[in-house]
Amino acid sequence: MEQKHSRIGIASFVISIISGPLFFLTLFIAIIMEGFRPTAMDHDPLIETVLVPLILVLLLANFVALGLGIGGLFKKSRKKIFAILGTVFSSVPVVGMILNAIIHNLE
């Protein structure tokens, strides 16, 4: 009998394909908007009320995709290609944010 794809792996792959690029796009927009502020004391309400929560939600979605991908890797008698791809794609933003936090704490 032919093995079917893991549904958890497919969910991980889909979430990571959607949330990963959106995460980096939103982060890029926030960095660009931050660079256009004349002084550090100015507060941009768009960044504080829209972009930061959106970045956090997309990072949370990447954590969920990572968890689903890891869970899909342990499913027996299922194909694991989507679980592997979902795990790899969702780990890039997660590892990037962790490294960013470590680097900024070292400064």
PAGUVEX-904717 format. One line per field, with one value per atom (N, C-alpha, C, O): residue in three letters; atom name; x, y, z. Coordinates in nm, 4 decimals. Layout:
! PAGUVEX-904717
code: (ALA	...)
site: (CA	...)
X: (X	...)
Y: (Y	...)
Z: (Z	...)
! end
This chain:
! PAGUVEX-904717
code: (MET	MET	MET	MET	GLU	GLU	GLU	GLU	GLN	GLN	GLN	GLN	LYS	LYS	LYS	LYS	HIS	HIS	HIS	HIS	SER	SER	SER	SER	ARG	ARG	ARG	ARG	ILE	ILE	ILE	ILE	GLY	GLY	GLY	GLY	ILE	ILE	ILE	ILE	ALA	ALA	ALA	ALA	SER	SER	SER	SER	PHE	PHE	PHE	PHE	VAL	VAL	VAL	VAL	ILE	ILE	ILE	ILE	SER	SER	SER	SER	ILE	ILE	ILE	ILE	ILE	ILE	ILE	ILE	SER	SER	SER	SER	GLY	GLY	GLY	GLY	PRO	PRO	PRO	PRO	LEU	LEU	LEU	LEU	PHE	PHE	PHE	PHE	PHE	PHE	PHE	PHE	LEU	LEU	LEU	LEU	THR	THR	THR	THR	LEU	LEU	LEU	LEU	PHE	PHE	PHE	PHE	ILE	ILE	ILE	ILE	ALA	ALA	ALA	ALA	ILE	ILE	ILE	ILE	ILE	ILE	ILE	ILE	MET	MET	MET	MET	GLU	GLU	GLU	GLU	GLY	GLY	GLY	GLY	PHE	PHE	PHE	PHE	ARG	ARG	ARG	ARG	PRO	PRO	PRO	PRO	THR	THR	THR	THR	ALA	ALA	ALA	ALA	MET	MET	MET	MET	ASP	ASP	ASP	ASP	HIS	HIS	HIS	HIS	ASP	ASP	ASP	ASP	PRO	PRO	PRO	PRO	LEU	LEU	LEU	LEU	ILE	ILE	ILE	ILE	GLU	GLU	GLU	GLU	THR	THR	THR	THR	VAL	VAL	VAL	VAL	LEU	LEU	LEU	LEU	VAL	VAL	VAL	VAL	PRO	PRO	PRO	PRO	LEU	LEU	LEU	LEU	ILE	ILE	ILE	ILE	LEU	LEU	LEU	LEU	VAL	VAL	VAL	VAL	LEU	LEU	LEU	LEU	LEU	LEU	LEU	LEU	LEU	LEU	LEU	LEU	ALA	ALA	ALA	ALA	ASN	ASN	ASN	ASN	PHE	PHE	PHE	PHE	VAL	VAL	VAL	VAL	ALA	ALA	ALA	ALA	LEU	LEU	LEU	LEU	GLY	GLY	GLY	GLY	LEU	LEU	LEU	LEU	GLY	GLY	GLY	GLY	ILE	ILE	ILE	ILE	GLY	GLY	GLY	GLY	GLY	GLY	GLY	GLY	LEU	LEU	LEU	LEU	PHE	PHE	PHE	PHE	LYS	LYS	LYS	LYS	LYS	LYS	LYS	LYS	SER	SER	SER	SER	ARG	ARG	ARG	ARG	LYS	LYS	LYS	LYS	LYS	LYS	LYS	LYS	ILE	ILE	ILE	ILE	PHE	PHE	PHE	PHE	ALA	ALA	ALA	ALA	ILE	ILE	ILE	ILE	LEU	LEU	LEU	LEU	GLY	GLY	GLY	GLY	THR	THR	THR	THR	VAL	VAL	VAL	VAL	PHE	PHE	PHE	PHE	SER	SER	SER	SER	SER	SER	SER	SER	VAL	VAL	VAL	VAL	PRO	PRO	PRO	PRO	VAL	VAL	VAL	VAL	VAL	VAL	VAL	VAL	GLY	GLY	GLY	GLY	MET	MET	MET	MET	ILE	ILE	ILE	ILE	LEU	LEU	LEU	LEU	ASN	ASN	ASN	ASN	ALA	ALA	ALA	ALA	ILE	ILE	ILE	ILE	ILE	ILE	ILE	ILE	HIS	HIS	HIS	HIS	ASN	ASN	ASN	ASN	LEU	LEU	LEU	LEU	GLU	GLU	GLU	GLU)
site: (N	CA	C	O	N	CA	C	O	N	CA	C	O	N	CA	C	O	N	CA	C	O	N	CA	C	O	N	CA	C	O	N	CA	C	O	N	CA	C	O	N	CA	C	O	N	CA	C	O	N	CA	C	O	N	CA	C	O	N	CA	C	O	N	CA	C	O	N	CA	C	O	N	CA	C	O	N	CA	C	O	N	CA	C	O	N	CA	C	O	N	CA	C	O	N	CA	C	O	N	CA	C	O	N	CA	C	O	N	CA	C	O	N	CA	C	O	N	CA	C	O	N	CA	C	O	N	CA	C	O	N	CA	C	O	N	CA	C	O	N	CA	C	O	N	CA	C	O	N	CA	C	O	N	CA	C	O	N	CA	C	O	N	CA	C	O	N	CA	C	O	N	CA	C	O	N	CA	C	O	N	CA	C	O	N	CA	C	O	N	CA	C	O	N	CA	C	O	N	CA	C	O	N	CA	C	O	N	CA	C	O	N	CA	C	O	N	CA	C	O	N	CA	C	O	N	CA	C	O	N	CA	C	O	N	CA	C	O	N	CA	C	O	N	CA	C	O	N	CA	C	O	N	CA	C	O	N	CA	C	O	N	CA	C	O	N	CA	C	O	N	CA	C	O	N	CA	C	O	N	CA	C	O	N	CA	C	O	N	CA	C	O	N	CA	C	O	N	CA	C	O	N	CA	C	O	N	CA	C	O	N	CA	C	O	N	CA	C	O	N	CA	C	O	N	CA	C	O	N	CA	C	O	N	CA	C	O	N	CA	C	O	N	CA	C	O	N	CA	C	O	N	CA	C	O	N	CA	C	O	N	CA	C	O	N	CA	C	O	N	CA	C	O	N	CA	C	O	N	CA	C	O	N	CA	C	O	N	CA	C	O	N	CA	C	O	N	CA	C	O	N	CA	C	O	N	CA	C	O	N	CA	C	O	N	CA	C	O	N	CA	C	O	N	CA	C	O	N	CA	C	O	N	CA	C	O	N	CA	C	O	N	CA	C	O	N	CA	C	O	N	CA	C	O	N	CA	C	O	N	CA	C	O	N	CA	C	O	N	CA	C	O	N	CA	C	O	N	CA	C	O)
X: (0.0837	0.0000	0.0884	0.1883	0.0513	0.1295	0.1060	-0.0068	0.2149	0.2049	0.1441	0.1690	0.0636	0.0068	0.0940	0.1731	0.0771	0.1492	0.0891	-0.0313	0.1742	0.1315	0.0523	0.1008	-0.0682	-0.1489	-0.0858	-0.0929	-0.0243	0.0446	0.1615	0.1868	0.2323	0.3434	0.2969	0.3619	0.1836	0.1274	0.0881	0.1134	0.0259	-0.0123	0.1108	0.1101	0.2156	0.3405	0.3978	0.4410	0.3977	0.4513	0.3718	0.4305	0.2409	0.1554	0.1723	0.1860	0.1711	0.1864	0.3227	0.3333	0.4270	0.5610	0.5785	0.6484	0.5165	0.5262	0.4540	0.4961	0.3468	0.2719	0.3352	0.3569	0.3649	0.4084	0.5544	0.5892	0.6398	0.7814	0.8064	0.8647	0.7633	0.7835	0.7104	0.7630	0.5886	0.5177	0.5926	0.5953	0.6531	0.7324	0.8479	0.8677	0.9249	1.0397	0.9967	1.0642	0.8864	0.8365	0.7944	0.8281	0.7219	0.6778	0.7964	0.8000	0.8925	1.0125	1.0903	1.1403	1.1002	1.1685	1.0977	1.1633	0.9653	0.8888	0.9109	0.9281	0.9106	0.9319	1.0717	1.0890	1.1715	1.3083	1.3200	1.3845	1.2591	1.2633	1.1924	1.2436	1.0755	1.0029	1.0800	1.0776	1.1479	1.2275	1.3431	1.3814	1.3988	1.5109	1.4730	1.5591	1.3462	1.3019	1.2631	1.2285	1.2684	1.2354	1.3489	1.4655	1.3174	1.4237	1.5030	1.6250	1.4382	1.5090	1.4575	1.3515	1.5339	1.4944	1.3770	1.3118	1.3503	1.2415	1.1048	1.0022	1.1025	0.9751	0.9169	0.9888	0.7869	0.7196	0.6249	0.5429	0.6367	0.5473	0.4353	0.4610	0.3104	0.2016	0.1755	0.1272	0.2067	0.1865	0.2785	0.2359	0.4026	0.4965	0.4536	0.4543	0.4164	0.3855	0.2524	0.2394	0.1548	0.0224	-0.0097	-0.0981	0.0595	0.0275	0.1431	0.1260	0.2590	0.3687	0.4282	0.4560	0.4482	0.5070	0.4153	0.4635	0.2852	0.1995	0.1929	0.1855	0.1954	0.1927	0.3199	0.3137	0.4347	0.5601	0.5530	0.5965	0.4990	0.4889	0.3928	0.4210	0.2811	0.1860	0.2486	0.2316	0.3204	0.3847	0.4978	0.5201	0.5689	0.6716	0.6071	0.6593	0.4945	0.4210	0.3735	0.3793	0.3268	0.2851	0.4022	0.3848	0.5208	0.6394	0.6730	0.7144	0.6559	0.6766	0.5757	0.6113	0.4512	0.3490	0.3855	0.3759	0.4269	0.4671	0.5865	0.5940	0.6791	0.7952	0.7519	0.7996	0.6631	0.6116	0.5354	0.5517	0.4525	0.3790	0.4742	0.4545	0.5767	0.6740	0.7485	0.7680	0.7897	0.8582	0.7634	0.8026	0.6384	0.5394	0.5167	0.5006	0.5153	0.4967	0.6125	0.5952	0.7304	0.8464	0.8349	0.8966	0.7572	0.7434	0.6225	0.5975	0.5474	0.4328	0.4849	0.5617	0.4428	0.4846	0.3948	0.2787	0.4470	0.3769	0.3179	0.2136	0.3839	0.3441	0.4667	0.5784	0.4458	0.5551	0.5915	0.5044	0.7189	0.7655	0.8203	0.8763	0.8065	0.8672	0.8110	0.8870	0.6786	0.6197	0.6557	0.6712	0.6692	0.7110	0.8539	0.8849	0.9407	1.0790	1.0847	1.1523	1.0137	1.0133	0.9533	1.0063	0.8438	0.7816	0.8729	0.8787	0.9445	1.0385	1.1534	1.1905	1.2090	1.3216	1.2782	1.3444	1.1666	1.1218	1.0804	1.1049	1.0193	0.9749	1.0885	1.0800	1.1948	1.3056	1.3910	1.4605	1.3877	1.4708	1.4330	1.5220	1.3061	1.2740	1.2947	1.3366	1.2655	1.2805	1.4276	1.4619	1.5135	1.6573	1.7109	1.7957	1.6627	1.7055	1.6730	1.7568	1.5542	1.5170	1.5962	1.6328	1.6227	1.7024	1.8443	1.8991	1.9042	2.0388	2.0412	2.1360	1.9373	1.9272	1.9227	1.9887	1.8463	1.8380	1.9719	2.0122	2.0410	2.1716	2.2714	2.3452	2.2737	2.3686	2.3426	2.4368	2.2155	2.1850	2.2125	2.2395	2.2058	2.2379	2.3879	2.4317	2.4662	2.6113	2.6673	2.7789	2.5920	2.6402	2.6396	2.6770)
Y: (-0.1186	0.0000	0.1252	0.1318	0.2220	0.3442	0.4338	0.4490	0.4934	0.5834	0.7163	0.7661	0.7723	0.9046	1.0090	0.9787	1.1321	1.2426	1.2711	1.2567	1.3113	1.3472	1.4781	1.5785	1.4761	1.5989	1.7051	1.8242	1.6619	1.7573	1.8202	1.9400	1.7399	1.7912	1.8894	1.9912	1.8589	1.9503	2.0829	2.1901	2.0745	2.1971	2.2792	2.4016	2.2122	2.2821	2.3509	2.4659	2.2804	2.3364	2.4587	2.5611	2.4496	2.5604	2.6822	2.7948	2.6587	2.7708	2.8371	2.9597	2.7557	2.8136	2.8878	2.9891	2.8393	2.9070	3.0423	3.1372	3.0503	3.1765	3.2719	3.3892	3.2216	3.3115	3.3542	3.4640	3.2717	3.3070	3.4305	3.5274	3.4293	3.5501	3.6730	3.7841	3.6540	3.7681	3.8243	3.9456	3.7365	3.7804	3.8680	3.9773	3.8203	3.8973	4.0265	4.1285	4.0239	4.1450	4.2487	4.3665	4.2061	4.2974	4.3524	4.4709	4.2675	4.3122	4.4129	4.5126	4.3874	4.4800	4.6150	4.7191	4.6148	4.7399	4.8167	4.9386	4.7466	4.8134	4.8741	4.9842	4.8021	4.8549	4.9774	5.0751	4.9742	5.0891	5.2089	5.3208	5.1865	5.2969	5.3523	5.4729	5.2665	5.3105	5.3984	5.4915	5.3703	5.4476	5.5870	5.6748	5.6095	5.7404	5.8347	5.9502	5.7874	5.8757	5.9741	5.9344	6.1018	6.2010	6.1825	6.1987	6.1496	6.1292	6.0025	5.9505	5.9550	5.8328	5.8569	5.7619	5.9813	6.0113	6.0116	6.0051	6.0190	6.0163	5.8753	5.7766	5.8674	5.7385	5.7329	5.8225	5.6277	5.6095	5.5153	5.3979	5.5648	5.4793	5.3583	5.2553	5.3698	5.2563	5.1409	5.0254	5.1711	5.0663	5.0038	4.8816	5.0882	5.0389	4.9643	4.8693	5.0051	4.9454	4.8389	4.7562	4.8389	4.7436	4.6479	4.5261	4.7026	4.6181	4.5296	4.4124	4.5824	4.5007	4.3844	4.2715	4.4065	4.2904	4.1920	4.0709	4.2430	4.1547	4.0705	3.9519	4.1303	4.0556	3.9458	3.8331	3.9781	3.8787	3.7655	3.6493	3.7972	3.6936	3.6032	3.4813	3.6612	3.5805	3.4957	3.3836	3.5474	3.4672	3.3511	3.2396	3.3777	3.2704	3.1649	3.0453	3.2087	3.1144	3.0285	2.9101	3.0873	3.0095	2.9074	2.7959	2.9438	2.8476	2.7323	2.6164	2.7646	2.6609	2.5693	2.4470	2.6280	2.5475	2.4597	2.3452	2.5121	2.4332	2.3150	2.2031	2.3395	2.2313	2.1266	2.0066	2.1716	2.0777	1.9967	1.8768	2.0623	1.9929	1.8856	1.7744	1.9197	1.8208	1.7065	1.5899	1.7412	1.6363	1.5471	1.4259	1.6064	1.5290	1.4359	1.3348	1.4694	1.3828	1.2517	1.1520	1.2513	1.1320	1.0465	0.9456	1.0846	1.0038	0.8806	0.8917	0.7648	0.6408	0.6137	0.6549	0.5469	0.5047	0.6222	0.6086	0.7349	0.8524	0.9090	0.8986	0.9686	1.0381	1.1620	1.2291	1.1912	1.2987	1.4199	1.5093	1.4261	1.5350	1.6713	1.7673	1.6819	1.8109	1.8475	1.9656	1.7481	1.7758	1.8280	1.9205	1.7697	1.8161	1.9587	2.0449	1.9828	2.1174	2.2205	2.3308	2.1856	2.2775	2.3098	2.4238	2.2079	2.2293	2.3203	2.4121	2.2950	2.3758	2.5191	2.6136	2.5355	2.6707	2.7512	2.8717	2.6892	2.7640	2.7883	2.8788	2.7089	2.7299	2.8503	2.9052	2.8925	3.0064	3.1353	3.1988	3.1769	3.2991	3.2831	3.3772	3.1645	3.1420	3.1519	3.2220	3.0830	3.0879	3.2290	3.2766	3.2958	3.4325	3.5270	3.6089	3.5171	3.6046	3.5711	3.6608	3.4428	3.4039	3.4576	3.5127	3.4423	3.4958	3.6482	3.7054	3.7132	3.8587	3.9016	3.9981	3.8313	3.8642	3.8428	3.9228	3.7349	3.7087	3.8168	3.8675	3.8520	3.9529	4.0882	4.1572	4.1269	4.2567	4.2582	4.3641	4.1436	4.1392	4.1436	4.1799	4.1070	4.1115	4.2519	4.2791	4.3406	4.4777	4.5603	4.6776)
Z: (0.0000	0.0000	0.0000	0.0717	-0.0794	-0.0911	0.0293	0.0762	0.0790	0.1937	0.1511	0.0413	0.2410	0.2170	0.2854	0.3748	0.2407	0.3035	0.4406	0.4618	0.5314	0.6656	0.6602	0.6080	0.7138	0.7154	0.8033	0.7730	0.9115	0.9982	0.9231	0.9361	0.8451	0.7651	0.6597	0.6356	0.5966	0.4960	0.5619	0.5070	0.6803	0.7522	0.7879	0.7754	0.8321	0.8646	0.7414	0.7479	0.6302	0.5061	0.4619	0.4267	0.4632	0.4186	0.5093	0.4614	0.6407	0.7339	0.7166	0.7181	0.7002	0.6871	0.5552	0.5504	0.4487	0.3192	0.3226	0.2565	0.3989	0.4071	0.5083	0.4781	0.6287	0.7355	0.7235	0.7670	0.6667	0.6549	0.5703	0.6190	0.4436	0.3615	0.4157	0.4090	0.4698	0.5278	0.6484	0.6693	0.7270	0.8420	0.7966	0.8496	0.6979	0.6520	0.5823	0.5957	0.5088	0.4441	0.5482	0.5355	0.6496	0.7543	0.8320	0.8651	0.8607	0.9306	0.8462	0.8984	0.7179	0.6264	0.6228	0.6267	0.6154	0.6141	0.7438	0.7413	0.8573	0.9863	0.9948	1.0471	0.9434	0.9462	0.8570	0.8951	0.7392	0.6490	0.7118	0.7066	0.7707	0.8334	0.9521	0.9765	1.0257	1.1399	1.0942	1.1650	0.9779	0.9265	0.8812	0.8740	0.8504	0.8039	0.9168	0.8917	1.0400	1.1520	1.1752	1.1749	1.1952	1.2123	1.3413	1.3405	1.4498	1.5767	1.6428	1.6080	1.7373	1.8074	1.9022	1.9454	1.9340	2.0270	1.9591	2.0268	1.8264	1.7555	1.7601	1.7445	1.7817	1.7822	1.6639	1.6442	1.5863	1.4727	1.5157	1.5426	1.5230	1.5699	1.4787	1.5257	1.3503	1.2603	1.2986	1.3001	1.3292	1.3682	1.5005	1.5153	1.5962	1.7298	1.7369	1.8141	1.6588	1.6727	1.5687	1.5913	1.4560	1.3500	1.3224	1.3270	1.2942	1.2466	1.3553	1.3300	1.4751	1.5817	1.6196	1.6287	1.6423	1.6702	1.5526	1.5737	1.4302	1.3141	1.3074	1.2751	1.3375	1.3410	1.4472	1.4232	1.5632	1.6701	1.6335	1.6630	1.5706	1.5281	1.4223	1.4274	1.3273	1.2237	1.2814	1.2357	1.3805	1.4466	1.5229	1.5230	1.5871	1.6549	1.5550	1.5835	1.4383	1.3343	1.2882	1.2593	1.2812	1.2458	1.3541	1.3226	1.4813	1.5891	1.5794	1.6004	1.5477	1.5316	1.4148	1.4261	1.3033	1.1872	1.2209	1.1764	1.2988	1.3396	1.4258	1.4070	1.5187	1.6034	1.5236	1.5460	1.4311	1.3461	1.2586	1.2388	1.2069	1.1233	1.2008	1.1518	1.3215	1.4052	1.4400	1.4400	1.4696	1.4956	1.3751	1.3893	1.2563	1.1342	1.1039	1.0359	1.1540	1.1333	1.2110	1.1736	1.3173	1.3998	1.3643	1.4301	1.2621	1.2192	1.1460	1.0505	1.1910	1.1266	1.0067	1.0046	0.9104	0.7876	0.7090	0.6449	0.7145	0.6362	0.5661	0.6168	0.4503	0.3828	0.4633	0.5188	0.4689	0.5555	0.4812	0.5448	0.3508	0.2743	0.3121	0.3253	0.3299	0.3674	0.5106	0.5419	0.5984	0.7359	0.7381	0.8132	0.6569	0.6493	0.5943	0.6506	0.4849	0.4252	0.5197	0.5328	0.5852	0.6804	0.7973	0.8433	0.8451	0.9558	0.9135	0.9866	0.7967	0.7488	0.7214	0.7644	0.6495	0.6143	0.7365	0.7407	0.8348	0.9524	1.0502	1.1332	1.0419	1.1348	1.0965	1.1820	0.9716	0.9284	1.0026	1.0591	1.0053	1.0809	1.2313	1.2985	1.2841	1.4277	1.4670	1.5622	1.3952	1.4243	1.4000	1.4756	1.2963	1.2684	1.3831	1.4209	1.4385	1.5499	1.6761	1.7520	1.6985	1.8149	1.8011	1.8966	1.6836	1.6610	1.6724	1.7261	1.6221	1.6329	1.7791	1.8175	1.8597	2.0022	2.0710	2.1555	2.0351	2.0964	2.0571	2.1416	1.9291	1.8821	1.9467	1.9858	1.9584	2.0188	2.1697	2.2263	2.2341	2.3773	2.4022	2.5113	2.3025	2.3165	2.3008	2.3448	2.2393	2.2150	2.3412	2.3384)
! end
